[in-house]
Amino acid sequence: MRLVGQLSNPSPSLRAIFDALPDGSFEPTAWPDRSVASAPVARRLGNGVVQRAVVKVLAAAQRPLTVLETQAAVAGLLGHSVSKGSINYCLSTGTRGGEPRFERVARGCYRLRWDWPPT
């Protein structure tokens, strides 16, 4: 069979590599010690964490904030990076509905509604 012949008879270039190695250097070595991996870090925040953080940030600011200002303040509050898209989505959806939390005062600039939370 040709396949067996190929595996048992290395090519001339591979044979030259084997011949260049000193004798006994082709013995398998033990794998280096590897430490046990720690638990994976959660990448996603839980439900409503970003929304609650945005409300706290806007309430503390007492002025309209841009999406980027809000993102930086939320990341500082949570100690975890939060994407601009998450902040933008939270703010834009928070301006809609029967009881909106936020008010859009300019393009990309939001504030907490003065009459929120509803009583």
N, C-alpha and C positions, 0 to 999 in steps of 0.2 A: 504494500500500500504506500502510496506516495506521501500521504499526510504523516504517517509514522516516521518515514524517512526524513522528512523535513524537520520534525521535532527532535529527532535523535542526532541529527547531523547539522550543527549550526553553520551558518553561512561563513565564508572566509573572513569577512569583516568582524563578525561576532567572535569567531575563533581567535582573531588577533587580539581582541580585547581581553578574552579569557587568558590567553597566553601571556599578556603583559602584566596581569595581576600576580603578586607573589603567592606562593603556595599557602593554603590554609586561610586566605583572606576572604574566602567566599562562604564562610560559615555564618549561619543566621545569628543575629544578635537579639538580645532581649529588648523589648520596647521600653522606652524610658518611662519612669513613674509618672503617672498623670493624676492630677488632683481631681477630686470628685467635683463635678460641675454644680454650681449653686442653682437654686430655684430660678426659673426664668422670670424676668421682670415683666410685669403687666404693662402692655403698651396702650391699652384703651382705658379711658376713665369710665367710671360707672354712670348709670343713667342719671341725668340731671346735675352732675357735678359741675360741668362747665356753665350751665344755666344759672345755678346758685352762685357760682363765683362771679359771673358777669353782673348779677344783681347786686352783690356785695360791693363790687368795684365801682359801679355807677352810683350806688347810694353813698359811698364814702367820698367820691369825687365831688358831688354836689354841683356838677357842671357837665355839659355835653362832652363826650370823649369820642375820638375817632376809633375806627376798628383797630388800628395799630396800637394806639395808646391802651385800649381795652385789652388787647392781646398781651401786651407786656405786663400789665398789672395783674391779669389773671394768671399768667405764668409765674409771676412772683408770689402770688397768693397761694397757689397750689404747689409750688416747687417742682413743677412738671411742665415741660413745653406743651403748648397747645397750638394747633394750626390756625392760621388766619381764616381758613375756610370754616372751621368750627365756630369761631367767634362771629364771623359774618353771618353764618346760618342762624345762630342763636339770636343775634340782634334782629335780623330781617324777619324771622318767623315770630319773634316776640312783639313785633309792631302790628301783627294781624290778629284777627279773631275778635270774639265778643268782649274780652277783657285783656287788652294788650298791656304788656309790662313796660315796653319801651316806646319812646317817641323819636321818630327820625326828624332831626332839625335841619340837616343839610345832607348832601351826598356823602355817605360814609361816616356820618357823625350822629351819635345817638345819646339820649339821656333817659334816665328812669322817669316814668310818668309820675307826676306829683300826686295823683290820686291812687297810686298803687301801693300796697296791696288793697284789693277791694275789701270792703267791710261787710 
